[in-house]
Amino acid sequence: MQTNKLTRFGIPLLGALAFLLLWELATDIGAVRPIILPSPSSIFRELASEPAWFAEQAVFTLGVTLLGFCVAVVVGVAFAIAIVEWPLLDRLLFPLFIGLNSVPKVAIAPLFIIWFGTGAEPKIAIAALIAVFAIVIDTALGLHSVPPDQLDLAKVLRGSRLKVLLRIKMYCALPHIFAGFKVALSLSLVGAIVGEFVSSQKGLGFAILTAQGSFDTPRVFAAIFILSILGVVLIGALDMIERVALPWHASQRKAAGH
Amino acid sequence: MAALDRLAVQPVAPRVVPERAMISASGVQKRFGGPKGLLALEDVSLDIAEGEFVSLLGPSGCGKSTFLRCLAGLEKPTAGKLLLDDKPIDGPPEKLGIAFQRDALLDWFSVLENVLLPADFGGYGRKAYEPRARELLAMVGLKDFADVYPSALSGGMRQRAAICRSLLLEPRLLLMDEPFGALDALTRDQLNVDLHHLWQRQRMTVGFVTHSISEAVFLSTRIVVFSARPGKVAEDIRVDLPDDRKLALRDTPDFIRYTHHIRGLFEKMGLIHD
């Protein structure tokens, strides 16, 4: 178990450290100009110089990401249930939904500023818009993935549609839904940054944009560093929620050797 | 062949009318996919009395499962009449027991919750049926597994739990579609014995689809042999074997006479040959 843990986490960590060391050396000997690529140590110095300010920006971006994600979850899951339960709605709305999704969301961002102003709302809307598609697709796929035997059983037991949805279809869909959530959460982080790029006085996107304006490359990298940490932590948290929420699924995966 | 015909097996006349038919099928036809589609059942007529254990036996794709699904109200015959208690079957009847080849247990509920599903879906109240669910689980040796997820059970244990689920509402009619088809031979034998005991106690009417000759003879009071597609009743056989059946029964001449006769039927149909 101990050696297992060491090989699982130790070796990737070793790789990351070697990468940082090489990077540091390359910048120290002057092979790369600091304005192009600052050294890791200068990036960490930048972070350490104003931790409170960086934290404030990170919290803002995190808030926008999570709120956008939540909106996407509510809207996306509800929409998927509606189109799966009422095929007429599927035919009526799904092509339109696909069409709307093919519009590049980044192109809509300026429009949202006009509609919702310059506060947090347009950023949340963009984050939700970018994230919602993955949730709808995966939830609908999951709701359709019920084995035919289980549907026959539900019919024979004369369960109401609501009970079939809540006791069978939703559970069948949950692993798919969580897969969709993971994609959607990463995308809503992208959406939050896009929103902040377009117009903002706050957030890591704003930090990157202003630092770029003054060629403050270490600050740009510091913000990117926080963003990548945020991304990893968010997905990790979702993974943990999935394991707690789907104990039967987790145990099955373990049994299957994943 | 002539020797086979002389074997003392009592085929039931093509259309026996029991004193009180619980199920009555006459000229049942099922065609899938429109008027030119696949003809699964051609002309099935048979009556089943209350308390009979009837096996539907036949080659793969002979329509025996389709007939069972018609009885369960999952399919509608395209022609003919299919009555349950003198009323046409239109959708799944109330308190019907059903078991499938794959157990169809819900992985996200505990074994007990799975067994209680019919009470929950039918709106009979889970609390009211919990004692019965536990009693059924105890009867099939799953007393200590009530609170685990089905993924912790072996294939045979899962199918036992599925049978408990099918018996929860004390069904008058139990339909089983090759329930032991996916199990290993040893587990299958054991479950045959278990099912026989359960039937002895409850005496519900059973429709049992299988393609195992010895399983059908061991369990049934009557065997309906289907011909290859399109499905028709090839022969209707009454099984006059002792009521309290043990596995050793399968080695007795009486038992072998039945299996021999049915194998002869399949040979005549050209389904098996040496």
Interface residues (C-beta under 8 A of the other chain):
Chain A: P147 D149 Q150 D152 L153 A154 K155 V156 L157 R158 G159 S160 K163 V164 R167 I168 Y171 L174 L246 P247 W248 H249 S251 Q252 A255
Chain B: R69 A72 G73 L74 P92 E94 L96 I98 F100 R102 A104 L106 D107 W108 F109 L117 P118 D120 F121 G122 Y149 S151 A152
